[in-house]
Amino acid sequence: MHTPNPKTSSFLRGFSLVEMMACVSIIGIIAFMAIPSVTRMRGDSERNLAIARAESLNLAQASFIQVRGRTQAALDWASAASSDSKYTLLRPYLAFAETTLTAYLPSGYSVTFAPSITSMTKVALTSPTGTILY
């Protein structure tokens, strides 16, 4: 019967405990450094998306006035009492519009439309913290 030699490759496979602990600690350090950056990037991207969506609403208002005419657009806008009903008027003029204003904006962001559409006042974009961004 043949006894295995400890110097052969069958006994030298795998990593030692020290090597495994070093790898895990290096991965932990990288994750510790990367997680704040990832969360900051996500917050920045949501803010940028909200600003882009607010600008799209402004362009949709201009298109709404051009298509409906100033007088009819002003009448339609005045009859829309809530922000959601005003969004419903603008939805045909938005590319890839969601069914509701809440779904259209990132979570926590809100917009305030001007009472009169003919003034061409931009929408006011409010962040989750309550600051006006746009």
C-alpha positions in Angstrom: 0.0 0.0 0.0 1.2 3.4 -0.9 1.3 6.1 1.8 0.8 9.7 0.6 3.8 12.0 0.7 3.0 15.4 2.5 5.1 17.2 -0.1 3.0 16.1 -3.0 0.4 18.5 -4.5 -2.5 16.7 -3.0 -1.6 18.1 0.5 -0.7 21.6 -0.7 -4.1 22.7 -2.1 -6.1 25.5 -0.6 -5.4 28.6 1.4 -4.2 28.9 5.0 -6.3 30.5 7.7 -4.1 33.5 7.7 -4.4 34.0 4.0 -8.2 33.8 4.2 -8.3 36.3 7.1 -6.2 38.7 5.1 -8.5 38.5 2.1 -11.6 39.0 4.2 -10.1 42.0 6.0 -9.1 43.6 2.7 -12.6 43.1 1.2 -14.0 44.6 4.4 -11.8 47.6 4.2 -12.8 48.2 0.5 -16.5 47.8 1.4 -16.1 50.2 4.3 -14.6 52.8 2.0 -17.0 52.3 -0.9 -20.4 52.2 0.9 -20.5 56.0 1.7 -19.6 56.8 -1.9 -22.3 54.6 -3.3 -25.0 56.1 -1.0 -23.9 59.6 -1.9 -24.0 58.8 -5.6 -27.5 57.4 -5.2 -28.7 60.6 -3.5 -27.1 62.8 -6.1 -28.6 60.7 -9.0 -32.1 61.0 -7.4 -31.7 64.7 -7.0 -30.5 65.1 -10.6 -33.5 62.9 -11.8 -35.9 65.1 -9.9 -34.4 68.3 -11.4 -34.6 66.8 -14.9 -38.2 65.7 -14.4 -39.1 69.3 -13.1 -37.5 70.7 -16.3 -39.5 68.3 -18.4 -42.7 69.5 -16.7 -41.7 73.1 -17.6 -41.2 72.1 -21.2 -44.5 70.2 -21.2 -46.3 73.4 -20.0 -44.9 75.3 -22.9 -46.0 72.5 -25.3 -49.4 72.5 -23.7 -49.8 76.2 -24.3 -48.7 75.9 -27.9 -51.1 73.1 -28.7 -54.1 74.3 -26.8 -53.6 78.0 -27.3 -53.2 80.6 -24.5 -56.8 81.1 -23.8 -57.9 77.5 -23.7 -54.8 76.4 -21.9 -55.5 79.0 -19.2 -59.1 77.8 -18.8 -58.0 74.1 -18.6 -55.3 75.0 -16.1 -57.6 77.0 -13.9 -60.2 74.2 -13.9 -57.5 71.7 -12.7 -57.6 72.2 -8.9 -54.8 69.9 -7.7 -51.2 69.2 -8.8 -52.2 65.7 -9.9 -54.9 67.0 -12.2 -52.5 69.6 -13.7 -50.0 66.7 -14.2 -52.8 64.8 -16.0 -53.1 67.7 -18.4 -49.4 67.7 -19.1 -48.9 63.9 -19.4 -49.5 63.7 -23.2 -46.6 66.2 -23.6 -44.1 64.2 -21.5 -42.0 61.3 -22.9 -42.2 58.2 -20.7 -44.7 59.7 -18.3 -45.9 57.7 -15.3 -49.6 57.5 -14.5 -49.4 59.8 -11.4 -47.2 62.7 -10.4 -46.1 60.8 -7.3 -44.8 58.0 -9.5 -43.2 60.4 -11.9 -41.0 62.1 -9.3 -38.4 60.3 -7.2 -39.4 59.3 -3.7 -39.9 62.2 -1.4 -39.7 65.0 -4.0 -42.7 67.2 -4.9 -43.5 70.0 -7.3 -45.7 73.0 -7.0 -47.3 74.3 -10.2 -48.0 78.0 -10.7 -51.6 79.0 -10.4 -51.6 80.5 -13.9 -50.0 78.7 -16.8 -49.8 81.7 -19.0 -47.3 83.4 -16.6 -44.8 80.7 -17.7 -43.5 80.4 -14.1 -41.3 77.3 -13.6 -42.5 74.6 -11.2 -41.0 74.7 -7.7 -39.2 71.4 -6.9 -39.0 70.6 -3.2 -36.6 67.9 -1.8 -37.4 65.4 0.9 -35.7 67.7 3.4 -38.0 70.5 2.5 -35.5 72.7 0.6 -36.5 74.1 -2.7 -34.1 72.8 -5.3 -35.5 74.3 -8.5 
